[in-house]
Amino acid sequence: MKSITIKDIAKIAGVSYATVSRALSNSPGISEDTRERVLEICREQGYRPNILARSLISNKTNVLGLIVPDISNPFYAEVAFHIETYARSLGYNVMLCNSLSKPEQTAALFEFLVGHQVDGMILVSPHDDERAQVARQLHLVPTVIIGDSEIADSTVVCEASSIRLDNFAGGQLGTEYLLGLGHREIFYLGYRPGSMTHTRRVSGYKAAMKAVGLKRHVMDNHSDVSSSEAGYRLGLELFRSGQPCTAVFAATDAVALGILNAADECGVSIPDDVSLLGFDNISYAGLSRINLTTIDQRKPRLAAGAIDLLTDAIAHPDREEDVRRIIRPALVERSTCKPLAAEQS
């Protein structure tokens, strides 16, 4: 079928090409009755404006690019949802892509989105090598990172504004909460070496334990992702080891879900035998059969903050300084942690 054009709409409406253009762009110079009549004809005829062609004229598409590691991860899915919802409230649409945490794919997707004339870009939780890969492309479009913008052990500078949770404070907050319940044998499960986010979280745990003179117990996750499968493996290893443990601090909620499964398989009651604390506050954590106590990343605030930083960068393309914003975490108390009896503490 032949695509209908503005000239076709003008002929049907009996008006000029310029009048149709003004009606579509909501420009002055035509009456409201004429505007409504033109728009109604556009709807009837199924006319759709060529967004890319219009962007060549206005140099703006009102489209933002969003690259996440894996949308099947509940945390990233929820962040993406809040980004899209808030962006739409400001008149922007979002193009979503999955990088699978692969540097080459992240760089290719960045180039793809720039080629589709996005006004700005948001990268969620990119790894060091991903940030290093896209650092050379940041001059192409305003970019904001949710997570760390710093690149460890690298001479490459990632010149982008960023917003992230204070993960050190989150690790500290969670550990101090468990200490306040009387726990002393607290294990931290799921630390991923090489991740700045995980390094900060486990550092907060270690600092809180050191402050009260207690031994730190950290079990590493050497897989590429913080999954329930990894939590299950670590939980089985801990519960079958016979090591004294009254509380587990999971590096993420996904890891905590796996630990719950391992506890059930090993006959360990949560929270009667072992208290369990997660990190992220994903939607699953609040389900009645899970009811996980966790550290909240405040995802709506992260998303809105990233969009605000990005729209500000779009509006001020000549601004030279980058902005670093850090959000404080919050504790969400549910039912997987309980005070330790006096004779146990």
Summary of the structure (lengths in Angstrom):
residues: 345
radius of gyration: 25.3
end to end distance: 76.3
largest distance: 88.8
contacts: 1151
relative contact order: 0.11
helix: 46%
strand: 17%
